[in-house]
């Protein structure tokens, strides 16, 4: 019983710590209407410009080479901040991703990128293999919050998921507290729960 109680408390602590960490911030800078969005397993072509949040220094840009980067999204062939946040995107859509170290290169140096760096990528989806590019890009308005800042559907969804997970963690912590309080050390298990 005590092992289960400690396990629940440890799990709640770990989950709270994970939620306290930063997540990738997604800003849709050009929203586009389309019939087919990127999905896990699609081979996509993305133009990008990468800069360091700390000083704004550019470390790489496919635009400078004139050739977008091709890769299979959602398969781990790029950093997690890209893999998870270039899904559900239309050809022609632009997003700026602010990627904390845990979704980038972490605590290791990577060429001109210092360890522990937060990265900012301006991205533009150029194509999805097997999906015909639209003849023209139909832009749609970007929603603005009450603060006047652009908000994407992904940002709202991320906040909703985060709130739901935080609520469940709070419930688990309360349950663990009840179990701990119910264990009075008299050698008897209390199975009222």
N, C-alpha and C positions, 0 to 999 in steps of 0.2 A: 504494500500500500504506500509506504513512504517513498519507494522508488518511483512509482507512478506519479505521486504528488510532485516530487522533485523534477521529474521529466517534464511535466506540464508547465511548471514554473520556469524551467530552463528554456523550453520552447517559446513561451510567451516573451521572455526576455530577448531571445535571438530575433524573433519576428519584429519586436518593437525596434530593435537596433537596425534591422534591415530597412524598415519604413523610415527611420530617421535619416537614412542616407539620402543623398541627392538622386534625382532621376533626370532623365534626358528631357530637356525643354524643347518642344516643337512649336515653331512659329510658321504657319502657312503664309508665305509672302505673295504667292499667286495661286489662288484657288481656281480649279478647272473642273468643268463638267465632263463626264465621260461615261461610257457604258461598261468598260472593263478597267478595273484597278489592279495594282500589283498585288500578288498573292505569294505566300511562301512557296518557294520552288521555281518561281519565274526567273528567267535570265533577263536582267535589265541593263540598260545603259544609262549612266548617271554622269552629268557634268557636275563639278564641285569646285569649291574654293575653301581651303582649310586654313584657319588662323588660330593663334593662341589667344585665349581670353585674357591672359595676364598682361600682354603688351600689344596685342593686335597684329603681331608679326605673322605674315603668311608663310606657311611651311610647305604647301603643295597646292596645285590647281590644275585640274584637267583642262580648264579653259585655256591656260597658257600653252598647252601642248596641242590644242585643237582636236583632241580625241577624248570622248567620254570613257569612263571606266565601265567595263562589262563584267558582271558577276551574277551568281545565282543568289537571290535574296532569301534570307531565312535559313541558310545552310552553314553558317559559321565561317564563310570565306572572307568576311570583312569584320571590323570591330562590331561589338554588340550594339553600340549606339546607332550604327547604321542598319544592322541586320533587323533590329526590332522596330525601327522608326521610319523605314522607307516602304513599309507595307501600306496597302489601301491608298495608293497614290495614283493619280491620273497622269498620262503622258502630257508633258507641258507644265505640270504643277511644279512649284518651287517651294522649298521648305528650308528654314534655317534651323539647324539642330545645335543646341548647346549641350555638349556631352561631357559629364563629369568623368574623372579618371577611372572610376570603377566600370564604366561602359566604353572606355577608350583603351589606353595602353597601361593603365594602372600605375604601379610604382616602378616601371622600367623606362629607360630612355629609348626612344625610337628615332634614330637619325636626328633631325633638328628639333624633335619634340622632347622637352625635358620630362623626367619622371614626375608623376602626379599632376600633369597638366589637364586643365579643362579646355576642350577643343570646341571651336565654332566652325560648323560647316554650312556653307550656302550650297544647297543642292538643287538640281533641276533634272527631273526625269525626262530623258530623251526618247526612250523606247522600251517596249516589252517584246521580247522575241516571240514571234508567232501572232502578234496583235498588230493589226494595221493601224498606222499612225493616222490621227484625224487630219482631214484636209485643212481645217482651221481650228484653232484653239478657242473654245468658248469659256471665257473667264466668268466666275461667279463672285459675288461680293464676299469679302472676308468679314465675319462677324466681329463687332467691336464690343468690348465690355464696358461697364459703367465708368471705368477709368480711362477709356479711350484707347486702350491697347488692343491689338488684334488678338483674337482667341480662336484657336482651331477646335474642331470637333474632337481631335485627339487629346488636346489639353483638357477639355471638359471631361472626357471619358476617363483620362488618367486620374483626375481629381476625384471622380465618382468612385472608381475602383479603390483608390487610396483610402477614402472615407469609409467604405464598406469593410475593408481589411482592418483598419484601425478599430472600427466598432467590434468586429469579431475578436480581435486581440484583447480589447478591453473586457469583453465577456469572458474570455478564457482566463485572464488575470484574476477577475472576480471569482470565478469558479475555483481557481487554485488557492485563493485566499480562504475561501470557505472550507476547502479540504484541509488546508494547513491549520486553520482555527479549530477544526473538528478533531484534530489529532492532539489529544491532551497528554500523551505520554504515559497513560496508565496501563499500557499493554493491550488495551482492547481496541479493536477496530470499530469505527462508527460507520456503518454502511447506510445511513439514512438517505444519502444522496442517491 
